[in-house]
Amino acid sequence: MDVRDETVDGTMLQAIDVHGHAGIYCGAAYQLLNDFYTGGIEIVRERASVARIEITLVSALASLLPRGNADPVRGNEELEREISGNLCFRQWVVVDPRIPETFEQAKRTIKNGHGIGIKIHPEEHVYRIRDYGRPIFEFAARNELVILSHSGELNSLPEDFAPWADAYPETTLILAHLGFGHNADPTLQVRAIQKSKHGNIFADTSSAGSIRSNIIEWAVKEVGADKICFGTDSPLYDSPTMRARIDTAGITANEKRKILRENALHIFKIQEQTPR
């Protein structure tokens, strides 16, 4: 039997992780934490295997860090070469709206089949989404691309994305880090989804905040499992731990299946693969 057809609670359903990374982390206050958060493709793959994750959508940490001084073009290029031909991965192409070359790079990478969408990070790239949302959303709408964005801090307040998503209903936006807020407010991503006029805003679970008691269950009650995607932020967080939070959540097996796999299949139009 295909393990992807089994029920979720305690079984072997293969997940799709919509939010992973690969590379060297250099944004922590202590070098030991940088070491903890660092992980190449092989480490991410190994942890995904333990967590029963079939596909991880990854962006290059070198495209995001160091804060305010990253080289997204180089990071994108290096990651594309590293994961080329590996069916366990798809690439988020990191775009900085102030670097035109990243837009062209995104078009090329996605056209050749390696890219899955565009990743933006207003915090690490140091700009406000309210000021730079137009070129990002115009580009995504014109090219029918999914956007994944860090969210929850002052440059990336979830509520500031909602007007852009409303203005460009052709786009699909995933707000990262369900339950994370700069002011300790765990509701920010869910409230932005509720404000959406066209239903084109989703959230992912790639936050330590998502393992809090009741946050997954509350979010499902508020916006439905259809609006939540599984994400781990690997290698920063432990993939099996993030997976266990969904497996053991107080929601139905069908809701778990949507979060872990089905929503991603629909959003990204990923074709089912032959079971491994």
NORMO-V848812 format. One record per residue. N is the residue number from 1. PSI is psi in radians with two decimals (none if undefined). Layout:
# NORMO-V848812
n: {N & N}
psi: {PSI & PSI}
This chain:
# NORMO-V848812
n: {1 & 2 & 3 & 4 & 5 & 6 & 7 & 8 & 9 & 10 & 11 & 12 & 13 & 14 & 15 & 16 & 17 & 18 & 19 & 20 & 21 & 22 & 23 & 24 & 25 & 26 & 27 & 28 & 29 & 30 & 31 & 32 & 33 & 34 & 35 & 36 & 37 & 38 & 39 & 40 & 41 & 42 & 43 & 44 & 45 & 46 & 47 & 48 & 49 & 50 & 51 & 52 & 53 & 54 & 55 & 56 & 57 & 58 & 59 & 60 & 61 & 62 & 63 & 64 & 65 & 66 & 67 & 68 & 69 & 70 & 71 & 72 & 73 & 74 & 75 & 76 & 77 & 78 & 79 & 80 & 81 & 82 & 83 & 84 & 85 & 86 & 87 & 88 & 89 & 90 & 91 & 92 & 93 & 94 & 95 & 96 & 97 & 98 & 99 & 100 & 101 & 102 & 103 & 104 & 105 & 106 & 107 & 108 & 109 & 110 & 111 & 112 & 113 & 114 & 115 & 116 & 117 & 118 & 119 & 120 & 121 & 122 & 123 & 124 & 125 & 126 & 127 & 128 & 129 & 130 & 131 & 132 & 133 & 134 & 135 & 136 & 137 & 138 & 139 & 140 & 141 & 142 & 143 & 144 & 145 & 146 & 147 & 148 & 149 & 150 & 151 & 152 & 153 & 154 & 155 & 156 & 157 & 158 & 159 & 160 & 161 & 162 & 163 & 164 & 165 & 166 & 167 & 168 & 169 & 170 & 171 & 172 & 173 & 174 & 175 & 176 & 177 & 178 & 179 & 180 & 181 & 182 & 183 & 184 & 185 & 186 & 187 & 188 & 189 & 190 & 191 & 192 & 193 & 194 & 195 & 196 & 197 & 198 & 199 & 200 & 201 & 202 & 203 & 204 & 205 & 206 & 207 & 208 & 209 & 210 & 211 & 212 & 213 & 214 & 215 & 216 & 217 & 218 & 219 & 220 & 221 & 222 & 223 & 224 & 225 & 226 & 227 & 228 & 229 & 230 & 231 & 232 & 233 & 234 & 235 & 236 & 237 & 238 & 239 & 240 & 241 & 242 & 243 & 244 & 245 & 246 & 247 & 248 & 249 & 250 & 251 & 252 & 253 & 254 & 255 & 256 & 257 & 258 & 259 & 260 & 261 & 262 & 263 & 264 & 265 & 266 & 267 & 268 & 269 & 270 & 271 & 272 & 273 & 274 & 275 & 276}
psi: {2.44 & 2.11 & -0.33 & -0.19 & -0.10 & 2.84 & 2.86 & -0.68 & 1.76 & 0.16 & -2.79 & 0.41 & 2.26 & 2.15 & 2.89 & 2.09 & 1.96 & -0.04 & 1.58 & 3.02 & 3.07 & 2.46 & -2.87 & 2.20 & 2.41 & 0.56 & 0.04 & 2.83 & -0.40 & 2.46 & -0.61 & -0.69 & -0.70 & -0.74 & -0.73 & -0.70 & -0.13 & 2.45 & 2.27 & -3.08 & -0.71 & -0.70 & -0.77 & -0.73 & -0.76 & -0.77 & -0.63 & -0.68 & -0.75 & -0.64 & 0.09 & 0.87 & 2.13 & -0.75 & 2.34 & 2.27 & 2.02 & 2.63 & 2.78 & 2.22 & -0.51 & -0.32 & -0.18 & -0.48 & 2.68 & 2.73 & 2.21 & 0.00 & 0.50 & 2.86 & 1.46 & -0.59 & -0.86 & -0.78 & -0.75 & -0.79 & -0.77 & -0.73 & -0.69 & -0.76 & -0.67 & -0.64 & 0.02 & 2.19 & -0.06 & 1.91 & -0.13 & -0.22 & 2.61 & 2.72 & 2.27 & 2.15 & 2.09 & 2.24 & 2.30 & 2.08 & -0.24 & -0.01 & 1.65 & -0.57 & -0.48 & -0.53 & -0.78 & -0.69 & -0.72 & -0.77 & -0.77 & -0.82 & -0.71 & -0.64 & -0.64 & 0.03 & -0.05 & -0.53 & 2.61 & -0.34 & -2.94 & 2.46 & 2.33 & 2.68 & 1.44 & -0.51 & -0.96 & -0.53 & -0.16 & 1.17 & 2.81 & 2.32 & -0.52 & -0.45 & -0.47 & 0.21 & -0.59 & -0.95 & -0.57 & -0.87 & -0.59 & -0.78 & -0.81 & -0.71 & -0.75 & -0.58 & 0.14 & 0.94 & 2.58 & 2.48 & 2.27 & 2.26 & 2.42 & 2.52 & 2.73 & -0.16 & 3.12 & -0.62 & -0.22 & 0.77 & 2.23 & -0.66 & -0.43 & -0.28 & -0.50 & -0.77 & -0.62 & -0.73 & -0.61 & -0.66 & -0.39 & 1.33 & -0.24 & -0.28 & 2.76 & 2.21 & 2.26 & 2.04 & 2.08 & 2.72 & 0.98 & 2.24 & -0.05 & 2.31 & 2.48 & -0.46 & 0.35 & 0.25 & 2.01 & 0.04 & -0.04 & -0.82 & -0.73 & -0.71 & -0.61 & -0.69 & -0.73 & -0.49 & -0.29 & 2.26 & -0.46 & 0.05 & 0.43 & 0.35 & 2.33 & 3.00 & 2.69 & 2.89 & 0.35 & 1.00 & 2.51 & -0.47 & -0.41 & -0.25 & 0.04 & 2.63 & 2.29 & -0.17 & -0.73 & -0.81 & -0.74 & -0.77 & -0.72 & -0.70 & -0.64 & -0.77 & -0.15 & 2.63 & -0.38 & -0.33 & 0.15 & 2.29 & 2.60 & 2.24 & 2.62 & -0.39 & 0.38 & 2.47 & 0.14 & -0.72 & 2.85 & 2.01 & -0.81 & -0.61 & -0.78 & -0.65 & -0.74 & -0.57 & -0.65 & -0.76 & -0.62 & 0.12 & 2.66 & 1.01 & 3.00 & 2.83 & -0.65 & -0.69 & -0.67 & -0.75 & -0.71 & -0.83 & -0.80 & -0.51 & -0.92 & -0.67 & -0.72 & -0.72 & -0.71 & -0.83 & -0.78 & -0.03 & 0.75 & 2.29 & 2.41 & 2.43 & 2.87 & 2.28 & 2.46 & none}
